[in-house]
Amino acid sequence: MINSNKEIKLGIIGLGYVGLPLALEFAKKRRVIGFDINKDRIKDLKSGIDKNLEFNKYEIRSSKKINFTNNKKDLESANCFIVTVPTPIDNAKNPDLKILLNASKMVGGIIKKGNLIIYESTVYPGCVEEICVPVLEKMSNLKFNQDFFCGYSPERINPGDKRHTVSNIKKITSGSTKKISDLVDDLYNEIIIAGTHKASSIKVAEAAKVIENTQRDLNIALINELSIIFNKLDVDTKEVLEAASSKWNFLPFKPGLVGGHCIGVDPYYLTYKAKKIGYEAKIILAGREINDNMGYHVASEFIKKIKKKKIHLKGAKILIMGLTFKEDCADIRNSGIKTVIEKLKRSNCKLDLFDPWVNNKEIKKIYGIAPKIKLNKNTYDGIILAVRHKKFIDMGEKKILSLCKKNKVIYDLKYLFSKNQATLRL
């Protein structure tokens, strides 16, 4: 058993939006083996390239204490493994644990007596001990809490946020025994300036993580539903929210498309587990339904306005500005704009896509449309402003308006435009 942090030899499995910042931060204090199964990802990182655009070449290459590798044999020298792989949902909106289980199988085939496995991936309460631990036991022929131990410290990474970085976000920690809980907490306190919150159990830590984004999802769903009501009443939602925010305890949420790997996914992990124990989570699922359908609502309202403006829908030249799930990041996972694009494509519009943050080849593969690199004046019958990128703000109203024909529809989902210049707002 590992008795102190000084004995820890760290391996981090998964070098995406969660694992890479964690590896870079730990490498300021200790040697780290950074593992990812993606050969191209490892090749890029060794060259100082992060295609997620979260870190520059200097930040990656300045650390001499990371061994980036896709060779699992390199992990055999580690005795503490932090698993940071994705946990998506499947087409039925149930947890898809394949990647997590594959990572657990790999780690189970490597671990030795006394080793520690810490999971950071978002799961439902009970998943680590009920699902992952049996895989580790089977692959290793070792006994949980006798021969090896587990911890759970859920990730709180916010892609694109340069202020709330790994070290500046308070971290929940937990362990499978009291001693392991203290060890995991001490490990993370090496790098977390904001401090830690030591949960009483792995299950408590798992539950705390999954409700963070569930709460946010429900709050956004409420505002989205209110925006639909207010638009039908011909009342400006932004003005209503500004007025209501004058009260000290009003929560400042805004309407919009909900996407990403967390808010649009985590609630389904909780409702799945709830269903397994015989409870239907009505409020959570109602919020999910509203947010899942916002893309269709946006596309429908846009089409209605196009027709009202007597613009022929078939062949109408439409520009979508913003393809990522949030501002100023390259992450397109579960982007809410996808349903908008799909519905407009079925309406036979001529769609152009534009986002300075995205990988154009990846977008072409997903949508069958190559994003525009340069935009021309007097081209578009309609524009949907979907993401509040700083680069779009810097373009300004005047430049964006110059892209349109005289008779046009501008649907501003993110309040980039003044009220009078936008045809539609959420």
CORWO-V855378 format. One line per field, one symbol per residue. phi: phi as a letter, one per 30 degrees, with the letter a starting at -180 (. if undefined). psi: psi as a letter, one per 20 degrees, with the letter a starting at -180 (. if undefined). A space follows every 50 residues. Layout:
# CORWO-V855378
phi=???
psi=???
This chain:
# CORWO-V855378
phi=.dcaddddccbccjbcdcddddddddddcadbcccbddddddedddcicc ddidbceddddddccccdaccdddddddbbbccbddbdccddiceccedd dddddddddcdbeidbccccddbdejdeddcdeedddddchccdibcbbb bbbddbdbeicdcccedccecdbabdbdddedddddedddccddjbbddd addddddddddeddddedddeddddddddddddicdddddddddddddcd dddbdldcbjdcddceeddddddeddcibcddddddddddddcddddddd dddededddicdddiddbcccjbddadhbcdcdhdddedddddddddidc cccbadcddddddeddcibdddcbccdhccdabcccbcdedddddieedd dddcddcbbcccdbhdcdeddddbbd
psi=qphrhhipopppoolbhghghgghghiihrqpoopqiohhgggghhjkpo iikhqrgghgihpjjpopqjoihhiiiqippoolqqnaqahjkqpojggg hgghgghhihqrpiqppppiqprrpigghhggghgggghikqppjghrrq rpnpqkpnpioigmrgijppppqrrirgghghggggghihiohirrooqi rghgggggghighgggghghgghgghhgghhhilpogghghgghiiphjp pmqqrrppbrifhigghhgghghghhjkponggghggggghhjhghgggg hggghghhjkppgoipoppoooirirqlrjojpkpiighggghhhijkro pqqpoihrohhgghhgijppqqhppqqlhqhqpoohplqhhhghgrgggg hiiqrgorpoooijlhqqhhhpgqq.
